[in-house]
Amino acid sequence: MTQLPGLLDVEAIRKDFPILDRQVHDGQKLVYLDNAATSQKPRQVLDALSEYYERYNANVHRGVHVLAEEATALYEGARDKVAAFINAPSRDEVIFTKNASESLNLVANMLGWADEPYRVDAETEIVITEMEHHSNIVPWQLLAQRTGAKLKWFGLTDDGRLDLSNIDEIITEKTKIVSFVLVSNILGTVNPVEAIVRRAQEVGALVCIDASQAAPHMPLDVQALQADFVAFTGHKMCGPTGIGVLWGRQELLEDLPPFLGGGEMIETVSMHSSTYAPAPHKFEAGTPPIAQAVGLGAAIDYLNSIGMDKILAHEHALTEYAVRKLNEVPDLRIIGPTTAEDRGAAISFTLGDIHPHDVGQVLDEQGIAVRVGHHCARPVCLRYGIPATTRASFYLYSTPAEIDALVEGLEHVRNFFG
């Protein structure tokens, strides 16, 4: 069996994830290669969730009894962990949402309701890219429709990179917001943040980065990114579902209006008007995802105990191996970069004229879990003239043996369909 450099003790890590021992389809060993959709959860996170509900369950912030105070400490402690994990200057810049989609919608709605100089209106432009997840396309389309703003985007090169050749024409003095993905969920491309941010800053535009496929896999430093907003989600980074994060610069969060109204986000309320609490509570209306935040905090503890640098190095070596092996499969076409340079651990491909749904179904019969479809990035499929792709995606517990199983499974697919 192929061995990677001794970057991680993967066998020890795999023991932390109970589901990886599961068998499917009458005894087939589970080969889980769908990590870009959601990661599996280590026992440490499962235990944290169980302990919260068994010992600390209460609503936060408003109670004076023991459970409320303990639940509040756990919830706000999770905020501290997130702030440290992303090197945020202040914990008050960390807003909990239910996922990255809500985080991005929050930004879009704030800018639609904002006063100058942040307001998006018919005289302004919004810039995105052709490789975005639908969560970073649809909110901006809705904002453009509501305000009359012009929506523009960067196209893609044939090898799955952003085409920045016309960056000065795409990002102009009219641009109010540039929102783009750090790592593509379908192409695996790691985007050139510095060049885009530099141009946006030249024209005074805000920058929002979707880091959903970055936060689980590499060190994430919001100060180094120099963005104004960064969004990501918990369930892709060993955390539970139902928890996301929006980081925003403190001065922006102070100036921008809230998105949702309700309990907790207020300072005073009368029948005539209301004033709002400071950030982050200004943007966290109602009972928040308390247990989920606690689980995300436990996931961050787990990832930190392993080391994000080591996870990145492990996945890079794994991706190098996977790209090489997949390039050897007859009739297989990788959609996106065909080397491991500046790419993440998600590889989408087509296999001859076999529909990706058929590929996924036959692989599933062998216990191999991959994702099929357009991966909520349909414009990419349109750009490359394909209906869908099969996507294999890896994480800290993935092994070369699982890639070998995928390659063998694809040979079985080819034989099955003649």
N, C-alpha and C positions, 0 to 999 in steps of 0.2 A: 504494500500500500504506500502511495506517495506520502511523504512527510513534509510539512512546512517547517521553516526555521522555528526554533523553540521560543516563540513569542508569547504564547499563552499555553497554560495547561488545560487544553480544551476538554480532555476527558473528565478532569475534575469539575470544570465549569458545567459540563453537560449533566452532571449528577445533581446540580442545583435546580434543574428544570424537569419536574416530574413528567410532563407531557412527552418529552423526547423519548421516554421508554415505552411509549404506547405502540401497540400494534393495530393495524387497520386491515380491512378486507381479509378476514380469516387468516391472520398470522403474518401479514406483510409488515416489516419494520417500517415505521414512519420515517420518511426523509423529508424534513420540513424546509422548503426553499421558497417560502412566501413571506419573508421578513419585511419587505418593503410595504406590505399591506398591514401587517401587525407582527410584533415580536411575541415570543413566548415569555412567560413570567417565571422568575426564579422563586424558590420556596420562601426566600427572605421577604419578597413582596407579598406573597400570599399570606404569610404569617402576620405581616404588619396589618393587612386588611382585616384579617380575622380578629386580631387582638384589639383593633380599634372598635369593631362592632361589639365584641364581647366585654370590653372593659371601659371604653371612653365615649361611647356614642351619645352625643348631645349636639344641639345647635350651638353655633359659635358667636362670640363677641358680646352678646347681650345678657347672658346669664351670669348669676353670681354664685351659683352652686358649684360643687367640686367638679362634676362631670363637664359642665360648660367651660369652666376654666381650663381643665385638662385638654378638652377637645380644641379649644382656641389655641392653646400652646402648641399642640401638634400641628394644627393647620398653619399657623403663622411660622412655625419651625420649618415646615415644608417650603414656605416662601423663601426663608433664609437659605435653604439648601439649593433652591433653583437659582437664586441670585449669585451665590458663590460658584455654582456649576457653569454659569454663562459669563462670569466676571462682570456682573452688573455693578455700576457705581453705587446704586442704592437698592435696598430691598423693596422700596416703595415704587420702583419702576416695574415690578413683576406683577402682572395681572393674571389671575386664574380664569380660564374659560373652559368650555367643555371639549374643545378640540382646536386644531389649527384653522379649520374652516371658520369657526366663530371668531377667532382672533383676527383673521383677514377681513371678515365682514365688519368687525368692530372698527378697524381702521378706515375702511371705505365709508362707513356711515358717519364716523366722526368728521371726516373731511367734507362730506356733503352738507353737514349742518354747521360747520365751523364758520367763524368770522374771518375776515382778512387778518393776516396774510395767508392763511392756510386753506381758505375756502376753494373748493373745486366748483367751477361754474362753466357757462357756455364759452367763456373766453380762454379757457385753459385746456391743457392736454394731460392725458394719463398714458403712461408707457408701461407695457408688460412685454412678455416674450412668447414666442410660438410654442415653447416647450413646457408651459405652465400646466400644473394640475388644474382641473376645473375650479378648485377652490380659490385659485389666484387669477381666474379669468372672469367667472360669472359675477362676483361682487363688483368688479370694475366695469363690466358691461352694464350692470344695473345702475351704477352710479352715473355712467355716461348717459344712459337713457333718461335718467331723472333730472340731470343738470344741464344736458346739452354739451357737455365736454367732449372733446375728440379723443377716441381711443386709438393708440398707435402701438406697434410692437416690433421687436427685433425678430427677423427670420432665422432660419437654420441652414447650416451648410450641409453638404451631402454626407459628411462624416459625423453629424450629430452635435456640432458645436454651434454656439450663437454666432451669427454673422454681425459683427460690430463694425463692418466697413463703412456704414453710413451713420455712425453713432451721433455725429453732430447734427444730422438732419432729423433723427428720431427724437433725441433729447434736445429741446430748444428752450428759448426764453419763456415760452408759454407752458412748459411742463411743470405741473404742480407735484406729481408723485410718480416715482419709478418703482415698480414692484416686480420682483423676480425671484426665482427659485435658486437656492444655493447649490443643491444637488438634484438633478432631475430624477423623478421617480420612474420614468419609463426609459430614458436614454442612459442614465447613470452619470451623465456629464456633470463635472464640477465646474461651475461657472467662474469667470474672471471678475470677481467682486470689485477689485480695486479700480479697474478701468471704468466700470459702470458708475460706481460711487463718485469717482473723481469728476466725471462729466456732469453728473447730477448736481454736485456741489457747485460746479462752475456757474450753473444757471439758477441756483437757489432752490432746486427741487428737493422734496423729501424722498427718502429711500426706505422701502419696506422689503424685507427679505423673508421668504418662506424657507425655514431651516428644518422642515419636518424630516427630510432624508439626510440631514447633516447632524443634528443633535444626538442621535443614537450612535453615530459611527466615528465621530472625530471631535477633538476639542473645539468648543464653541465659545468664542470671546466676542461679546457684542461691542466692546470698546474698540477692538482691533478691526472689526468689520466697518466701523464708522457709519453704520446705518442709523436711521431714526426709529424704526420699528423692526422687531424680529419675532416671528411666530413659529411655534413648533407644537408637537402633540406628544402626550405621554405614552400612549399605547404602543408606539413604535420603538420605545427605548426601555423596555422591560417593565413599564408601568401599567396601570389599569386603563381600561377604556373610560371615557367620560371626563378626561382632564386634559386641558391644553394650556398653553402659556402665550401671552403677548408681552414682550418687553418693549417699553417705549421710553424715550428720553424724558426726564423729569419735567423739564420746562414745557414740553409739548403736552404731556398729560395734564399739567396744571391749566393750560390754555384751552384745550379741546373740550367739547361738550360730551356728556355721557351718551351712551348708545341705548341702554335699557334703564327704565325707571322702576323703583320699588323700594323694598326695605333695604336697610344697611347702607345704601349708596347716598343717603341724604344726611344733611346737617340739621336743617329745620324744615318743617312742613306746616303750612297753613292752608286754608281753603282757597287762598288767593295765589300763593306762590310757594316755591321750595328753593332751598339752597342745598348745595351738594357737599358731600364729604371729600376730603383730599384723596388723591390717588394713593393706593390702588383701589380703595373701597368705592370710590366714585364710579368705577366700571364693573363692580361685582354685585349687581342687584340681586336681592333675594338670598335664600339659603344656598351657599356655594357647594361645590363638589368636595365635601370635607374628607370623606374616606378616600376618595380618589387622589386628593392632594397628598394625604398621608402615604398612600401607596406610591405616588410619584417620588416623594421624598425618600422612601425606602429603595426605590429603583436607582435613584441618584447615588445613594450610599453604596449600593451594589456596584454600579459602574465605576465609581471612584475607587473602590477597593481593588478593582482589576487594573484600572488605568486607561484613560481614553487614548493616550498615545499608543499603548500596546494593542488596543482594539483596532485602531486605525491601521497599524502595521500588519496585524494578522489578516485583516480583511483585504488589504492591498495585495498581500502575497496570495491569498485565496483567489482574488479576482484575476490576478495574473495567470494563475493556473487554470481557472475556469475559461478565460478568454482563449487561451492556447488550445485547450481540449475541445471547446465548442467550434473553434475555427477548423478543426480537423474533421468535423461531422459533415458528410456529403450533403449538399443541397441546403445547408444551414446558413442563414444570413443574419448576422448581428445588426440590429437597428440601433445605431449609436456608435460611439468610439470603439474601434476594434483592437485597441490596446488598453492596458491598465493605467495609462498616463492620464492624470486629471479626470478620473472616473471613480464613481462609487461602486458599491457591491450589489448592484442590480443590473442584470443583463437581459434585454429583450431580444427576441429573435423570431424569425419565421423558418419553417422547415418545408422547402419545396412548395408544392401547391396544397399541402395538407392544412386544413383550417386549424388555427390555434386551439379552438375548443375541442377538436378531435385529439390534438396532441395532448392537451391537458387531461382529457378523460382517460386516455390509454396510460399516461403516466400515473394517474391516480390509482388505476387498477394494480399498479406495481408499488403502491405506497408512497409515491413521490408527489408532494404537494407543491404545485407551482401556481402562478396566477395567469389567467388568460383574458383577453379582451383589449380594450384601449386604455385601461388603467387610469381612467378619469383624465386622460390627456389626448382626447380624440384629434385635436389639430395636428399632433405629431404624426398620427397614422395617416391623415389626409396628406400631409407634406410628403410622406414617403410612399404614397400610393398603395397602402395595405389596409385590409379591413381591421386587423387586430394583430397582437403579438402574443407569444408565450414569454413569460418573464420568470426567471429564476433569481432569487435575491438571498443574500447570505448575511450572517451576523456573527457575533463573537463565539457562538457555540457550533458554527458550521465547520465541516471537515472536508478535506480532499476526497475522502471516501464517498461522501454524499455527492460530490461533483462527478466522481466516477460512476456512481449509480445513475445520475441524470444522463450521462452520455450513453451508458448501456441501455437505459430506458428509451432514449431517442432512437437508438438502433432498432429496438423492438418496435417502436412506432413506425419507422420506415418499412420494416418487414411486414408489419400488420397491414399497412396500406399499399403494399406491393411496390 
